[in-house]
């Protein structure tokens, strides 16, 4: 389940023992996470994500984005913008592609 742990640990240049001490588990537990399919509990996943400044999604292979999710900063949208977004979401994928092509065409002028 923890697919990216070994790569993150290696990139940081720390041993399994050092990681284990940092997050409060045994070295054997880290070895099992990396090599034997053992799964840390939720608190362990969160500790790993915080230590590596990444997301739980990245740790478990659900995301390819190796960074923490940033806090959401709301942006005010005008009524026209809200209408366009809502309309876009209702389109089929081929219709969306047509819209993207038109926008790209205008932006590249």
Biotite code that builds the C-alpha atoms (Angstrom):
import biotite.structure as struc

atoms = struc.array([
    struc.Atom([0.000, 0.000, 0.000], chain_id="A", res_id=1, res_name="UNK", atom_name="CA", element="C"),
    struc.Atom([2.768, 2.479, 0.859], chain_id="A", res_id=2, res_name="UNK", atom_name="CA", element="C"),
    struc.Atom([4.208, 2.557, -2.659], chain_id="A", res_id=3, res_name="UNK", atom_name="CA", element="C"),
    struc.Atom([6.444, 5.613, -2.557], chain_id="A", res_id=4, res_name="UNK", atom_name="CA", element="C"),
    struc.Atom([7.931, 5.386, 0.928], chain_id="A", res_id=5, res_name="UNK", atom_name="CA", element="C"),
    struc.Atom([11.238, 3.779, -0.045], chain_id="A", res_id=6, res_name="UNK", atom_name="CA", element="C"),
    struc.Atom([11.875, 6.323, -2.807], chain_id="A", res_id=7, res_name="UNK", atom_name="CA", element="C"),
    struc.Atom([11.074, 9.229, -0.474], chain_id="A", res_id=8, res_name="UNK", atom_name="CA", element="C"),
    struc.Atom([13.324, 7.842, 2.246], chain_id="A", res_id=9, res_name="UNK", atom_name="CA", element="C"),
    struc.Atom([16.191, 7.192, -0.175], chain_id="A", res_id=10, res_name="UNK", atom_name="CA", element="C"),
    struc.Atom([15.884, 10.664, -1.687], chain_id="A", res_id=11, res_name="UNK", atom_name="CA", element="C"),
    struc.Atom([16.122, 12.179, 1.789], chain_id="A", res_id=12, res_name="UNK", atom_name="CA", element="C"),
    struc.Atom([19.215, 10.040, 2.502], chain_id="A", res_id=13, res_name="UNK", atom_name="CA", element="C"),
    struc.Atom([17.994, 8.525, 5.742], chain_id="A", res_id=14, res_name="UNK", atom_name="CA", element="C"),
    struc.Atom([17.986, 4.951, 6.983], chain_id="A", res_id=15, res_name="UNK", atom_name="CA", element="C"),
    struc.Atom([14.946, 2.937, 7.932], chain_id="A", res_id=16, res_name="UNK", atom_name="CA", element="C"),
    struc.Atom([16.087, 3.201, 11.556], chain_id="A", res_id=17, res_name="UNK", atom_name="CA", element="C"),
    struc.Atom([16.309, 7.010, 11.399], chain_id="A", res_id=18, res_name="UNK", atom_name="CA", element="C"),
    struc.Atom([12.849, 7.230, 9.855], chain_id="A", res_id=19, res_name="UNK", atom_name="CA", element="C"),
    struc.Atom([11.450, 4.821, 12.427], chain_id="A", res_id=20, res_name="UNK", atom_name="CA", element="C"),
    struc.Atom([12.826, 6.876, 15.317], chain_id="A", res_id=21, res_name="UNK", atom_name="CA", element="C"),
    struc.Atom([11.422, 10.061, 13.816], chain_id="A", res_id=22, res_name="UNK", atom_name="CA", element="C"),
    struc.Atom([7.872, 8.777, 13.402], chain_id="A", res_id=23, res_name="UNK", atom_name="CA", element="C"),
    struc.Atom([7.825, 6.574, 16.524], chain_id="A", res_id=24, res_name="UNK", atom_name="CA", element="C"),
    struc.Atom([7.780, 3.056, 15.120], chain_id="A", res_id=25, res_name="UNK", atom_name="CA", element="C"),
    struc.Atom([10.333, 0.243, 14.967], chain_id="A", res_id=26, res_name="UNK", atom_name="CA", element="C"),
    struc.Atom([12.837, -0.170, 12.150], chain_id="A", res_id=27, res_name="UNK", atom_name="CA", element="C"),
    struc.Atom([11.182, -3.524, 11.443], chain_id="A", res_id=28, res_name="UNK", atom_name="CA", element="C"),
    struc.Atom([7.861, -1.737, 10.911], chain_id="A", res_id=29, res_name="UNK", atom_name="CA", element="C"),
    struc.Atom([9.406, 0.597, 8.309], chain_id="A", res_id=30, res_name="UNK", atom_name="CA", element="C"),
    struc.Atom([11.001, -2.429, 6.618], chain_id="A", res_id=31, res_name="UNK", atom_name="CA", element="C"),
    struc.Atom([7.610, -4.148, 6.498], chain_id="A", res_id=32, res_name="UNK", atom_name="CA", element="C"),
    struc.Atom([5.980, -1.007, 5.054], chain_id="A", res_id=33, res_name="UNK", atom_name="CA", element="C"),
    struc.Atom([8.591, -0.828, 2.301], chain_id="A", res_id=34, res_name="UNK", atom_name="CA", element="C"),
    struc.Atom([9.131, -4.483, 1.463], chain_id="A", res_id=35, res_name="UNK", atom_name="CA", element="C"),
    struc.Atom([6.382, -6.728, 2.773], chain_id="A", res_id=36, res_name="UNK", atom_name="CA", element="C"),
    struc.Atom([3.100, -4.961, 2.120], chain_id="A", res_id=37, res_name="UNK", atom_name="CA", element="C"),
    struc.Atom([2.415, -4.090, 5.752], chain_id="A", res_id=38, res_name="UNK", atom_name="CA", element="C"),
    struc.Atom([0.250, -1.040, 6.183], chain_id="A", res_id=39, res_name="UNK", atom_name="CA", element="C"),
    struc.Atom([0.744, 1.677, 8.773], chain_id="A", res_id=40, res_name="UNK", atom_name="CA", element="C"),
    struc.Atom([-2.289, 2.892, 10.654], chain_id="A", res_id=41, res_name="UNK", atom_name="CA", element="C"),
    struc.Atom([-3.820, 6.255, 9.780], chain_id="A", res_id=42, res_name="UNK", atom_name="CA", element="C"),
    struc.Atom([-1.708, 8.071, 12.377], chain_id="A", res_id=43, res_name="UNK", atom_name="CA", element="C"),
    struc.Atom([1.395, 6.468, 10.866], chain_id="A", res_id=44, res_name="UNK", atom_name="CA", element="C"),
    struc.Atom([0.431, 7.517, 7.353], chain_id="A", res_id=45, res_name="UNK", atom_name="CA", element="C"),
    struc.Atom([-0.126, 11.074, 8.514], chain_id="A", res_id=46, res_name="UNK", atom_name="CA", element="C"),
    struc.Atom([3.216, 11.099, 10.346], chain_id="A", res_id=47, res_name="UNK", atom_name="CA", element="C"),
    struc.Atom([4.991, 9.863, 7.200], chain_id="A", res_id=48, res_name="UNK", atom_name="CA", element="C"),
    struc.Atom([3.244, 12.425, 5.000], chain_id="A", res_id=49, res_name="UNK", atom_name="CA", element="C"),
    struc.Atom([4.116, 15.252, 7.377], chain_id="A", res_id=50, res_name="UNK", atom_name="CA", element="C"),
    struc.Atom([7.740, 14.147, 7.677], chain_id="A", res_id=51, res_name="UNK", atom_name="CA", element="C"),
    struc.Atom([8.216, 13.988, 3.908], chain_id="A", res_id=52, res_name="UNK", atom_name="CA", element="C"),
    struc.Atom([6.086, 17.105, 3.240], chain_id="A", res_id=53, res_name="UNK", atom_name="CA", element="C"),
    struc.Atom([3.838, 15.160, 0.922], chain_id="A", res_id=54, res_name="UNK", atom_name="CA", element="C"),
    struc.Atom([0.291, 13.826, 0.942], chain_id="A", res_id=55, res_name="UNK", atom_name="CA", element="C"),
    struc.Atom([-1.089, 10.500, 2.091], chain_id="A", res_id=56, res_name="UNK", atom_name="CA", element="C"),
    struc.Atom([-2.420, 10.129, -1.468], chain_id="A", res_id=57, res_name="UNK", atom_name="CA", element="C"),
    struc.Atom([1.126, 10.256, -2.828], chain_id="A", res_id=58, res_name="UNK", atom_name="CA", element="C"),
    struc.Atom([2.427, 7.823, -0.208], chain_id="A", res_id=59, res_name="UNK", atom_name="CA", element="C"),
    struc.Atom([-0.149, 5.195, -1.117], chain_id="A", res_id=60, res_name="UNK", atom_name="CA", element="C"),
    struc.Atom([0.190, 5.701, -4.870], chain_id="A", res_id=61, res_name="UNK", atom_name="CA", element="C"),
    struc.Atom([-3.191, 7.349, -5.385], chain_id="A", res_id=62, res_name="UNK", atom_name="CA", element="C"),
    struc.Atom([-1.550, 10.524, -6.713], chain_id="A", res_id=63, res_name="UNK", atom_name="CA", element="C"),
    struc.Atom([1.569, 11.220, -8.741], chain_id="A", res_id=64, res_name="UNK", atom_name="CA", element="C"),
    struc.Atom([1.909, 14.677, -7.179], chain_id="A", res_id=65, res_name="UNK", atom_name="CA", element="C"),
    struc.Atom([4.712, 14.631, -4.601], chain_id="A", res_id=66, res_name="UNK", atom_name="CA", element="C"),
    struc.Atom([3.746, 17.650, -2.534], chain_id="A", res_id=67, res_name="UNK", atom_name="CA", element="C"),
    struc.Atom([1.341, 18.597, 0.174], chain_id="A", res_id=68, res_name="UNK", atom_name="CA", element="C"),
    struc.Atom([-2.002, 19.925, -0.874], chain_id="A", res_id=69, res_name="UNK", atom_name="CA", element="C"),
    struc.Atom([-1.971, 23.644, -0.401], chain_id="A", res_id=70, res_name="UNK", atom_name="CA", element="C"),
    struc.Atom([-4.626, 25.371, 1.613], chain_id="A", res_id=71, res_name="UNK", atom_name="CA", element="C"),
    struc.Atom([-7.564, 26.398, -0.499], chain_id="A", res_id=72, res_name="UNK", atom_name="CA", element="C"),
    struc.Atom([-7.766, 30.112, -1.053], chain_id="A", res_id=73, res_name="UNK", atom_name="CA", element="C"),
    struc.Atom([-11.210, 31.022, -2.291], chain_id="A", res_id=74, res_name="UNK", atom_name="CA", element="C"),
    struc.Atom([-11.357, 33.172, -5.367], chain_id="A", res_id=75, res_name="UNK", atom_name="CA", element="C"),
    struc.Atom([-14.307, 35.324, -6.090], chain_id="A", res_id=76, res_name="UNK", atom_name="CA", element="C"),
    struc.Atom([-15.869, 34.519, -9.419], chain_id="A", res_id=77, res_name="UNK", atom_name="CA", element="C"),
    struc.Atom([-18.259, 36.740, -11.280], chain_id="A", res_id=78, res_name="UNK", atom_name="CA", element="C"),
    struc.Atom([-21.717, 35.434, -12.142], chain_id="A", res_id=79, res_name="UNK", atom_name="CA", element="C"),
    struc.Atom([-20.567, 35.020, -15.764], chain_id="A", res_id=80, res_name="UNK", atom_name="CA", element="C"),
    struc.Atom([-17.561, 32.964, -14.668], chain_id="A", res_id=81, res_name="UNK", atom_name="CA", element="C"),
    struc.Atom([-19.717, 30.769, -12.444], chain_id="A", res_id=82, res_name="UNK", atom_name="CA", element="C"),
    struc.Atom([-22.150, 30.233, -15.317], chain_id="A", res_id=83, res_name="UNK", atom_name="CA", element="C"),
    struc.Atom([-19.323, 29.263, -17.681], chain_id="A", res_id=84, res_name="UNK", atom_name="CA", element="C"),
    struc.Atom([-17.810, 26.809, -15.221], chain_id="A", res_id=85, res_name="UNK", atom_name="CA", element="C"),
    struc.Atom([-21.165, 25.236, -14.458], chain_id="A", res_id=86, res_name="UNK", atom_name="CA", element="C"),
    struc.Atom([-21.970, 24.945, -18.169], chain_id="A", res_id=87, res_name="UNK", atom_name="CA", element="C"),
    struc.Atom([-18.540, 23.478, -18.951], chain_id="A", res_id=88, res_name="UNK", atom_name="CA", element="C"),
    struc.Atom([-19.001, 20.774, -16.327], chain_id="A", res_id=89, res_name="UNK", atom_name="CA", element="C"),
    struc.Atom([-22.249, 19.701, -17.964], chain_id="A", res_id=90, res_name="UNK", atom_name="CA", element="C"),
    struc.Atom([-20.598, 19.107, -21.359], chain_id="A", res_id=91, res_name="UNK", atom_name="CA", element="C"),
    struc.Atom([-19.437, 15.746, -22.673], chain_id="A", res_id=92, res_name="UNK", atom_name="CA", element="C"),
    struc.Atom([-15.692, 15.140, -22.877], chain_id="A", res_id=93, res_name="UNK", atom_name="CA", element="C"),
    struc.Atom([-15.676, 15.737, -26.654], chain_id="A", res_id=94, res_name="UNK", atom_name="CA", element="C"),
    struc.Atom([-17.559, 19.022, -26.190], chain_id="A", res_id=95, res_name="UNK", atom_name="CA", element="C"),
    struc.Atom([-15.068, 20.049, -23.507], chain_id="A", res_id=96, res_name="UNK", atom_name="CA", element="C"),
    struc.Atom([-12.199, 19.313, -25.854], chain_id="A", res_id=97, res_name="UNK", atom_name="CA", element="C"),
    struc.Atom([-13.804, 21.553, -28.488], chain_id="A", res_id=98, res_name="UNK", atom_name="CA", element="C"),
    struc.Atom([-14.063, 24.368, -25.949], chain_id="A", res_id=99, res_name="UNK", atom_name="CA", element="C"),
    struc.Atom([-10.417, 23.907, -24.913], chain_id="A", res_id=100, res_name="UNK", atom_name="CA", element="C"),
    struc.Atom([-9.349, 24.101, -28.558], chain_id="A", res_id=101, res_name="UNK", atom_name="CA", element="C"),
    struc.Atom([-11.290, 27.328, -29.084], chain_id="A", res_id=102, res_name="UNK", atom_name="CA", element="C"),
    struc.Atom([-9.790, 28.872, -25.941], chain_id="A", res_id=103, res_name="UNK", atom_name="CA", element="C"),
    struc.Atom([-6.273, 27.786, -26.903], chain_id="A", res_id=104, res_name="UNK", atom_name="CA", element="C"),
    struc.Atom([-6.829, 29.259, -30.367], chain_id="A", res_id=105, res_name="UNK", atom_name="CA", element="C"),
    struc.Atom([-7.780, 32.632, -28.861], chain_id="A", res_id=106, res_name="UNK", atom_name="CA", element="C"),
    struc.Atom([-4.934, 32.567, -26.336], chain_id="A", res_id=107, res_name="UNK", atom_name="CA", element="C"),
    struc.Atom([-2.303, 31.855, -29.000], chain_id="A", res_id=108, res_name="UNK", atom_name="CA", element="C"),
    struc.Atom([-3.211, 34.893, -31.129], chain_id="A", res_id=109, res_name="UNK", atom_name="CA", element="C"),
])
